Amino acid sequence: MIDISGLSEGEIKNKVNVLRQHIDHKEREIKNHYYEMNLHNKGAKDLRKKRDELHDQAKVLRDSTSGYRQRRDEVNKKIAELKLQREEVRDRRSGYTDKIGELKAARDNLNNIARGRLESLTNAYRSELEKFSSADISLEYEQSLFKRLHELGERVQAIRKANKIHGEIGEIFGKVGEFHQDYDTVNALIQDMAAESQENHEAMRNIYDEVDEIRSRADEYHKRLVEIYEVTKPMKEKIDAAKKSVSEARAELDIYLDRMKEIQLSRDERKQEEKHVAAKDKFNKSGRLSLEDLRLLMENDEIKFGK
């Protein structure tokens, strides 16, 4: 609390003027900073809008790849199934005389390809597929995962076939089914489906290229937006500091103004008392009073009128 009891009225008035000038100066400073910030913020608003619009466009495009991915995966699954059929057709054409020996060799070969048990390979495939299904992976990483999935898919199919052949060895004569498609037909169908799978993959890659281009533009807008924030941040700090200074000055000014009111009130009371004394002397000496003199004497109960 500021102690101003020892200051004269002139000193108090001077302090009031100094504080008022300080407040006026700081308020003009705040106004100027706001004006300059608004100029920058107009550009920031436009940049933010463009950046967000590009982000929305990128999201829509990225989401659109799910359809291509699903169709590609479905085709790849059918291709894997057809490859099994093709291998089975090829095996059947070799004849049944040495079938058991061929199946054993095929089983051992598939086990070497699989290099693992069905459960472990299936779990590994599912884990990679879950990563591949994520919408927020780069194209390069997606291509790497695709190759990994393809390898795991072949290994899974290999171990499944090996398990199947293992069962067929003991029951070959009673469980050999008739195949309805020959080797050339299945192979042609696989080639057609492989082309369809590649088309879907290319469509996905083209979309991701477009998404990367849009993101690059959005990043440029964001970079410019950050530059504006770096410029306006010191302005805001100056505004906050100036507001704090004004608030402190107003609080101090109120103390001096309250003291001024006290001084003025004391002066007015003295003047009223002087007028009262003068009115009383005038009445006692001449018996004559003005309306103002009469009011002063009545307020001080110097004169009373009966009912």
Beta strands, then each sheet from edge to edge (+ up, - down):
end
